[in-house]
């Protein structure tokens, strides 16, 4: 047996397609709505980063397009006892620098994740409960946990592996390209902030022949410009098709539209803790601390109308903050109809019949029109609401500083299980390392924390599912996070390409192939 590496967790149209079809080309040109903000695979957890970096780095366990688990860098794993998992690595896997993948690299990567200084949104939640990595031999290692951790394989789909030789380097070294070394189907060609990410084929990838010699991910954040680039043949593929363009793209035989239900939910996050949070005009008070006010805010929403009209039918209405098809969600929950009169009555019962003012802070990613619909609905019941769309560059920074009294953003259940949302957004912040890291509403109840811990430690799937559903039910009943709807994954490309829209909305160049 080897030495256990202890993890020190801190609290932490006229269409003009290209004359030469992509099938005959060696370069795949992808227009991306949001560029990666880093090449560091353990820095700033968000879709733009994980989706881009998964082309370069890989994880022990992977997900298919429907979120089902499959072997990745680990070919197998098993439970040894209540606090030990054993993993076996694939033989013959090499990093881009030619060094072989070994158990030492796993231990070093795990050690790095919670210890990247100044990380605005760390990946450490996925290692919560992990106490160390024991190297058994070059291809075998054991993960020690503080207790039963049934969701460990699921969580490991988010932990990217880097060589031990660079694990001690920081964010600047990764962003310069010096440390950007993975095992993935592509190696880094070039990148700088807001510039194209150029990827080169990894000729020695363990997964087989990569169809493209080069993939170029070009940031085109403006929706009309991204569509125009596809129509002009400047790119071969685009992600996040604007909903107003999906119909005409799908109807044109020279293009292909790829859609599927996604794991991303549009959610409202009300501050339930502070006496007078930013953006609330209520005589120095916070009406949203009262569950009746939050229920009124939820009851005022016409979710069906938002999904069918504003989202052009490319969304599913729900008041859950997670997709009903993920583990631990409520699969058969009836959609509540909007009831303006009942919402007004609840406000009056709570002592706010005269209404109050709100500034609704809104992420620029797919939600501004939804925010306007929410503001209109709330104004109808007496909550005078204005919308402030915060630029993407500062949205997360301001959210992390809790500068919002209530905000709307898109959240994805990246693990395919509700424990991610519950552990990160409902669990009290600052009491357990790695948990409550995305709790920006201020909610914190010791009994709920205990139930989350119980669910996370329950090895029996049926019982864990029951416990998680009860927690989701409580979240909905108390309107702690107000679900609005689930967005569809929608991408488009030349008809010469074939792929599947992933439920996690990531765009993996290796999964896009010539038809």
Secondary structure, DSSP 8 states (H G I E B T S, - for coil): ---EEE------------SS-GGG-SEEEEEESS--S-S-TTSS-SHHHHHHHTTT--BSEEE-TTS-EEESSEEEEEEEETTEEEEEE-TT-B-TTS-B--HHHHHHHHHHHTT-TT-SS-SGGGGTTEEEEEEEETTEEEEEESS--TTHHHHGGG-B---TTTTT--HHHHHTTSS----SSEEEEE--TTS-EEEEE-TT-TT---S-SEEEEEE--SHHHHHHHHHTTS-SEESS--HHHHHHHHH-TTEEEEEEEEEEEEEEEE--S-SS-TTEESTT--GGGSHHHHHHHHHT--HHHIIIIITTT-EEE-SSSS-TTSBTS-TT-------HHHHHHHHHHTT-TT-EEEEEEEESSS-HHHHHHHHHHHHHTTEEEEEEEE-HHHHHHHHHTT--SEEEEEEE-TTSBTHHHIIIIIS-TTSSTTSSTT--S----HHHHHHHHHHHT---HHHHHHHHHHHHHHHHHTTSSEEEEEEEEEEEEETTEE----TT----GGG-EE-
